[in-house]
Amino acid sequence: REIGDPKDSELYRRILGILDSKEKIPYVTRIGEWYYNFWQDEQHQKGIWRRTTLDSYRTADVKWQTVLDLDKLSEKEGITWVWGGSEVLDEGPMSRWDRALLSLSPGGSDASVVREFDLEKCDFIKEEDGGFVVPEAKSTVSYRSRNEIAVGTDFGEGSLTSSGYPRVVKAWKRDTPLSEAVTIFEGEYDDISADQSLYYDRGIWHEFRHRSLDFYHTRKWYRKGNPAVAALDPAQEWREIPLPNDAGVGTFKDAALVSLRSDWEFSGKTFKSGS
């Protein structure tokens, strides 16, 4: 049975009108003193990453500064780039907020290219100038310091899980080839993925490791973070977090925030699922 071109339907036109509407709320993320937003409309079909000040954001006529125009980048490079998000360098209280790792998918596939971006110059940092660039793959990346990132990607045979996501995480130093990155964590072949990340939260550094066993169960390890020490420093001991594998965990300053999918018995008490 023929159903025709979806673009001819009233539903399609209504959805497109909603997506292109200027009345959409431009939700922002604070990075340093700037407030960033990724925006798509009929003039920016692939999207623009833009920023403004808090004072301007509070007005009816927000003045935006374009940081990256994906339509122009796609035309320039001859590749249809689809936005995959950003990982910003956070150096704690003295952070300059001047570097980010951008994930861009060619054509919108699951795989992305990761390219380092200068937030002051609003331009990519080329490999020959010391910028981090991870070739197209299903990758995970995060800064450990200005000159070191934790990266999980396709390093070759045995480095991916059966789902095609990173099984191996390595520490990669700036100005060295990716082939010289050092393994710091490994999951199992039948896992969904493995990752490691370091971040700063309200005065406290945290570092986590995860092995995603399936979509609902994850083994988690933690150590107090310290970007000044090497990723493999044996003095920085890892401990597995004594939570059910289906629990979610985050942080607020020096406290853990736990959300439970199943009951958790700890220190003689039972914490119910859903709490």
C-alpha positions as CSV (number, residue, x, y, z in Angstrom):
1,R,0.0,0.0,0.0
2,E,1.4,3.4,-1.0
3,I,1.4,6.0,1.8
4,G,2.8,8.9,-0.3
5,D,5.5,11.4,0.6
6,P,5.4,12.2,4.4
7,K,6.3,15.8,3.5
8,D,2.8,16.2,1.9
9,S,1.0,15.4,5.2
10,E,-0.4,18.0,7.6
11,L,1.3,16.2,10.5
12,Y,4.7,16.7,8.9
13,R,4.0,20.4,8.4
14,R,2.9,20.8,12.0
15,I,6.0,19.1,13.3
16,L,8.3,21.1,11.1
17,G,6.6,24.3,12.2
18,I,7.2,23.4,15.8
19,L,10.9,22.6,15.2
20,D,11.5,25.8,13.2
21,S,9.5,28.0,15.6
22,K,11.3,31.1,16.8
23,E,9.2,30.7,20.0
24,K,11.3,27.7,21.2
25,I,13.0,28.3,24.5
26,P,16.8,28.5,23.8
27,Y,18.0,26.5,26.7
28,V,21.6,27.3,27.7
29,T,24.6,25.7,29.4
30,R,27.0,27.9,31.3
31,I,30.7,27.6,30.3
32,G,32.7,30.2,32.2
33,E,31.1,33.6,31.8
34,W,29.2,32.6,28.6
35,Y,25.9,30.8,28.1
36,Y,25.9,28.4,25.2
37,N,23.0,27.1,23.1
38,F,22.8,24.8,20.1
39,W,20.1,26.0,17.7
40,Q,18.4,24.7,14.6
41,D,15.8,26.4,12.4
42,E,15.0,26.8,8.7
43,Q,18.1,29.0,8.2
44,H,20.4,26.7,10.2
45,Q,19.2,23.2,9.3
46,K,22.4,21.5,10.6
47,G,22.6,24.0,13.5
48,I,24.7,26.6,15.1
49,W,26.5,26.5,18.4
50,R,26.2,30.0,19.9
51,R,26.7,31.9,23.1
52,T,25.6,35.0,24.9
53,T,26.0,36.8,28.2
54,L,23.7,36.4,31.1
55,D,22.6,40.0,30.9
56,S,21.7,39.6,27.2
57,Y,19.9,36.3,27.8
58,R,17.6,38.0,30.3
59,T,16.4,40.5,27.6
60,A,13.7,40.0,25.0
61,D,16.2,40.6,22.2
62,V,19.1,38.2,23.0
63,K,22.4,39.1,21.2
64,W,24.0,35.8,20.2
65,Q,27.6,35.2,19.0
66,T,28.1,32.3,16.7
67,V,30.8,29.9,17.9
68,L,30.4,27.2,15.2
69,D,28.1,27.1,12.2
70,L,27.6,23.5,11.1
71,D,26.0,24.5,7.8
72,K,29.0,26.5,6.8
73,L,31.4,23.9,8.1
74,S,29.6,21.1,6.1
75,E,29.7,23.2,2.9
76,K,33.4,24.1,3.4
77,E,34.6,20.5,4.2
78,G,32.2,18.7,1.9
79,I,30.8,16.5,4.8
80,T,27.4,16.6,6.3
81,W,28.3,17.2,9.9
82,V,25.7,16.4,12.7
83,W,26.2,17.8,16.2
84,G,27.1,15.3,18.8
85,G,27.9,17.5,21.8
86,S,30.9,19.0,23.6
87,E,33.2,18.0,26.4
88,V,34.7,21.2,27.9
89,L,38.0,21.5,29.7
90,D,37.3,22.2,33.4
91,E,40.5,23.0,35.4
92,G,38.7,23.8,38.6
93,P,38.7,27.3,40.3
94,M,41.4,28.6,37.9
95,S,39.7,27.2,34.7
96,R,40.1,29.4,31.6
97,W,37.2,27.6,29.8
98,D,39.0,27.9,26.5
99,R,39.1,24.3,25.2
100,A,36.5,21.8,24.2
101,L,36.3,18.4,22.5
102,L,33.5,18.4,19.9
103,S,31.8,15.3,18.7
104,L,30.7,15.6,15.1
105,S,29.0,12.7,13.2
106,P,29.4,12.5,9.4
107,G,25.9,12.0,8.1
108,G,24.4,11.4,11.5
109,S,25.7,7.9,12.1
110,D,26.4,6.4,15.5
111,A,30.1,7.0,14.9
112,S,31.7,10.5,15.4
113,V,34.9,12.3,14.8
114,V,36.2,14.2,17.8
115,R,38.0,17.5,17.2
116,E,39.5,19.9,19.8
117,F,38.1,23.4,19.6
118,D,39.5,26.8,20.8
119,L,36.6,28.6,22.5
120,E,38.5,31.9,22.5
121,K,39.3,31.9,18.7
122,C,36.1,30.0,17.8
123,D,38.1,27.6,15.6
124,F,39.3,24.1,15.6
125,I,42.9,23.3,16.8
126,K,44.6,21.4,14.0
127,E,46.5,18.2,14.7
128,E,49.7,19.8,13.5
129,D,49.2,22.5,16.1
130,G,48.8,19.9,18.9
131,G,45.0,19.5,18.8
132,F,43.4,16.3,19.8
133,V,41.6,14.6,16.9
134,V,40.0,11.1,17.2
135,P,39.1,9.5,13.9
136,E,35.5,8.4,13.2
137,A,34.4,5.7,15.6
138,K,32.0,5.1,18.5
139,S,34.2,7.0,20.9
140,T,34.2,8.4,24.5
141,V,36.5,11.2,25.4
142,S,37.1,13.4,28.5
143,Y,39.8,15.7,29.7
144,R,42.0,14.6,32.6
145,S,44.1,17.8,32.3
146,R,44.9,20.4,29.6
147,N,47.4,18.1,28.0
148,E,45.9,14.6,28.6
149,I,42.6,13.0,27.8
150,A,41.0,9.7,28.5
151,V,39.8,8.2,25.3
152,G,37.9,5.0,24.4
153,T,37.7,4.4,20.7
154,D,38.6,1.8,18.0
155,F,42.2,1.1,18.7
156,G,42.2,-2.0,16.5
157,E,41.4,-5.7,17.1
158,G,40.0,-6.4,20.5
159,S,39.4,-2.8,21.6
160,L,35.6,-2.8,21.0
161,T,32.8,-4.6,22.7
162,S,30.4,-6.9,20.9
163,S,28.1,-3.9,20.6
164,G,30.8,-1.9,18.8
165,Y,31.5,0.5,21.6
166,P,34.8,1.1,23.5
167,R,36.1,-1.8,25.6
168,V,39.5,-0.2,26.3
169,V,40.2,3.3,27.7
170,K,43.6,4.9,27.2
171,A,45.3,8.0,28.5
172,W,46.5,10.1,25.5
173,K,49.1,12.9,26.0
174,R,49.1,16.0,23.8
175,D,51.7,16.1,21.0
176,T,52.0,12.3,20.9
177,P,50.3,9.9,18.3
178,L,47.2,8.1,19.4
179,S,49.0,4.8,18.9
180,E,51.2,5.7,21.9
181,A,48.3,6.2,24.3
182,V,48.5,4.0,27.4
183,T,45.8,1.6,28.6
184,I,44.2,2.6,31.9
185,F,41.0,0.6,32.0
186,E,39.4,-2.4,30.3
187,G,35.9,-3.8,30.2
188,E,34.8,-7.2,28.8
189,Y,34.0,-8.1,25.3
190,D,30.3,-8.8,26.2
191,D,29.9,-5.5,27.9
192,I,28.0,-2.6,26.2
193,S,31.0,-0.2,26.8
194,A,33.6,0.9,29.3
195,D,34.7,4.5,30.2
196,Q,36.6,6.6,32.6
197,S,36.1,10.2,33.5
198,L,37.5,12.9,35.8
199,Y,35.5,16.0,36.7
200,Y,35.3,18.9,39.2
201,D,32.2,19.4,41.3
202,R,31.9,22.4,43.6
203,G,35.4,22.2,45.1
204,I,35.9,18.4,44.8
205,W,37.6,16.4,42.1
206,H,35.9,13.0,41.3
207,E,37.0,10.2,39.0
208,F,34.8,7.3,37.9
209,R,35.2,4.1,35.9
210,H,32.1,2.3,34.4
211,R,31.5,-1.0,32.8
212,S,28.1,-1.0,31.2
213,L,27.0,-4.6,31.4
214,D,23.7,-3.9,29.6
215,F,21.3,-1.0,29.2
216,Y,20.3,-1.1,32.9
217,H,23.3,-2.5,34.8
218,T,26.7,-0.9,35.3
219,R,29.6,-1.7,37.5
220,K,31.2,1.4,39.0
221,W,34.5,2.3,40.5
222,Y,35.6,5.5,42.2
223,R,38.6,7.3,43.4
224,K,39.2,10.9,44.6
225,G,40.2,12.7,41.5
226,N,43.5,14.5,41.0
227,P,44.3,16.0,37.6
228,A,47.9,16.6,38.7
229,V,48.8,12.9,38.9
230,A,49.1,10.4,36.1
231,A,46.1,8.3,35.2
232,L,47.9,5.1,36.1
233,D,49.3,6.4,39.4
234,P,49.3,3.3,41.7
235,A,48.9,5.5,44.8
236,Q,45.5,6.6,43.6
237,E,43.5,3.5,44.7
238,W,40.2,2.5,43.0
239,R,37.3,1.1,44.9
240,E,34.2,-0.5,43.5
241,I,31.1,1.3,44.7
242,P,29.0,-1.0,46.8
243,L,25.7,-0.3,45.1
244,P,23.3,-2.5,43.1
245,N,24.5,-2.5,39.5
246,D,21.1,-1.0,38.3
247,A,21.5,2.1,40.6
248,G,22.5,5.5,39.3
249,V,25.1,7.5,41.0
250,G,26.2,11.2,40.7
251,T,27.8,13.7,43.0
252,F,27.1,17.0,44.8
253,K,30.3,18.5,46.2
254,D,31.7,15.6,48.4
255,A,28.4,13.6,48.6
256,A,27.1,10.8,46.4
257,L,23.6,11.1,45.0
258,V,22.1,7.6,44.4
259,S,18.9,6.7,42.6
260,L,17.7,3.1,43.1
261,R,15.9,0.8,40.6
262,S,15.9,-2.0,43.1
263,D,16.1,-2.4,46.9
264,W,19.5,-1.7,48.5
265,E,20.6,-3.2,51.9
266,F,23.4,-1.3,53.5
267,S,24.5,-1.1,57.2
268,G,21.5,-3.0,58.4
269,K,19.0,-0.7,56.5
270,T,16.9,-1.3,53.4
271,F,16.5,1.5,51.0
272,K,13.6,0.9,48.7
273,S,13.6,1.1,44.9
274,G,12.6,4.4,43.5
275,S,14.3,6.3,46.3
